[in-house]
Amino acid sequence: MTPESKLANREAFEREGYQFPIQAMTAKEAAGYRAQLEAHETLNGGPLQSNMRHQTHFLFTWAYELVHNPKILDAVEAVIGPDILCWATNFFIKEAKDGNYVSWHQDATYWGLEPTDKIVTAWLALSEASVENGAMKFLAGSHRSGQQPHKDTFHENNLLSRGQEVEVEVDEDRATDVTLSAGEFSLHHVLLAHGSHPNHSDGRRIGFAIRYIPTSARQTKLRDAAVLVRGVDNYSHFDLLPGPEADLDEAALATHADSTQRLIAAVYEGTGKTELRA
Ligand SMILES: O=C(O)CCC(=O)C(=O)O
């Protein structure tokens, strides 16, 4: 990326609070990652277990590879700078017609990460994301209004940890449909209002959300952990955890359990809940 295109991308991101579509890989490569996910599911006799939908990059070498994808990191670097941690990953999978949705929300609400100006999600499509199958919707510029109040619903079809919903009225006519082909991704700001409707299609909608933060960011709720994916960490605000040597080996399961406990402690603070949903 040239310095000029980096600057243009950063300015557009700062204005809108998002950027898409950006290509991470070919459709064929995306199908290869999807096949690895689905091979595990077939072996396991059903869709990816809910506890494995979070911090998945600690469990599978292919997911660890995804959080290091150079095209994704180039786009992230253009908006948050060169020293980058991956704080979390979450699979958002909607099965055909399963009724699951994501209410309008801002990611920053329960994460405890500060400052919020350089925290982004790369949402990678491992299937197509269309209006019919429940692609995300973004409200342009909403990140500039700062943190809004939310209420927890814990609705059973809501894919968010607390079923949290922003308490201000969202005019969906103003929203942008984040349609993506497999292998493309979007970037969104941690304060951008976004959500998604159910999947009305006959196929799965598979998104892998990767949460990136600069090494200078802080976790205000606890001693947290992350993976250094680019640059150097001169701050030591987070414990740096290793990736998996082999899929689901003992060390991978232990690191996954450690990072998941920290994630639960942050996002469920004050609720008494101990298991992440998906
Ligand atoms: O996958 C979706 O529909 C929503 C994802 C989301 O809310 C996020 O990645 O922050």
The ligand as a MOL file (V3000), in Angstrom:
LIG
                    3D

  0  0  0     0  0            999 V3000
M  V30 BEGIN CTAB
M  V30 COUNTS 10 9 0 0 0
M  V30 BEGIN ATOM
M  V30 1 O -21.9440 -11.3110 12.2790 0
M  V30 2 C -22.7990 -10.4820 12.5650 0
M  V30 3 O -23.8910 -10.4540 12.0220 0
M  V30 4 C -22.4840 -9.4260 13.5930 0
M  V30 5 C -21.0460 -9.3890 13.9720 0
M  V30 6 C -20.6960 -8.3580 14.9900 0
M  V30 7 O -21.5290 -7.8090 15.6550 0
M  V30 8 C -19.2930 -8.0140 15.1520 0
M  V30 9 O -18.4320 -8.6210 14.5090 0
M  V30 10 O -18.9860 -7.1060 15.9530 0
M  V30 END ATOM
M  V30 BEGIN BOND
M  V30 1 2 1 2
M  V30 2 1 2 3
M  V30 3 1 2 4
M  V30 4 1 4 5
M  V30 5 1 5 6
M  V30 6 2 6 7
M  V30 7 1 6 8
M  V30 8 2 8 9
M  V30 9 1 8 10
M  V30 END BOND
M  V30 END CTAB
M  END
